[in-house]
Amino acid sequence: MSIESSFIDSALRGWKSNVDRTAKLFGALTEEQLLQEVAPGKNRLIYLWGHLAASSDALFPLLGFGARLHPELDSIFISNPDKSQNTPTGAELKRIWVEVHDALWTAFSKLSPSDWLQKHAAVSEEDFRLEPHRNRFTILLGRTGHLAYHLGQAKLAQQQ
Amino acid sequence: MSIESSFIDSALRGWKSNVDRTAKLFGALTEEQLLQEVAPGKNRLIYLWGHLAASSDALFPLLGFGARLHPELDSIFISNPDKSQNTPTGAELKRIWVEVHDALWTAFSKLSPSDWLQKHAAVSEEDFRLEPHRNRFTILLGRTGHLAYHLGQAKLAQQQ
């Protein structure tokens, strides 16, 4: 494996590990447990899960892979707060989770090292010239951290 | 910047961002707030902070940078559970946090791309030949995720 590919391999392992841990934790909860709040007065577990699914789904256009698979998740789990919208069931989210992450994995696997360093869709050509770190690879690392951040919260609630 | 260096740059930005967010969150808490539990019956905030400081300090030998600066943190924050040991104050942890992360940053900055792909100290030469992803770079990404995981938990407690 080339040096460049080794860095991508590490990052993809980290991503996959967090995706799998998230699926395992939420997938083991009952529909009733998913409706519990992470902490008193805070978001429900179903909202955290849907928020992470919506964030992953948003990677398709952001990374130039094409249209989103589930744009309907945005108004439920990103642009509106918890308890303001009807949410899908856990069974539906489980199916969506697999669908989105399988398709992302396929798209990730096709990128070369230099593809990973191309700009993402939310930065202009001009800004990217000044800030070349605003690339696909940085997005991958950032979203991995985002998964870990909310996974830690869900773990806390699960153990209560 | 070379392709290899770009991947390291992204990873170091992710590390630094999480180190800084952690310092900011915990550094803003009073000594009294640090003694509060993250959730009922769970670890206190001071324990999470010390646990993260101890984990970072453990990177010195793990990544081949030399001896730990604060090995005494281990029995307090890693090998023993919360509330079983006397803990340093928040003021002390704040000083330790800066000391450890400044020294790590200096050590990180000296590594070349191929240095990042060398094995870490907790894997044997033999295992490393079979699993070359068990390198310094993977450790950096994993510890960044570990920071984000507990940062999410602390954020939840902070807002209560």
Interface residues (C-beta under 8 A of the other chain):
Chain A: M1 I3 E4 S6 F7 I8 D9 S10 A11 R13 G14 N18 V38 A39 P40 G41 K42 P113 S114 W116 L117 P132 H133 N135 F137 T138 L141 G142 T144 G145 H146 A148 Y149 H150 L151 G152 Q153 K155 L156 A157 Q159 Q160
Chain B: M1 I3 E4 S6 F7 I8 D9 S10 A11 R13 G14 N18 V38 A39 P40 G41 K42 P113 S114 W116 L117 P132 H133 N135 F137 T138 L141 G142 T144 G145 H146 A148 Y149 H150 L151 G152 Q153 K155 L156 A157 Q159 Q160
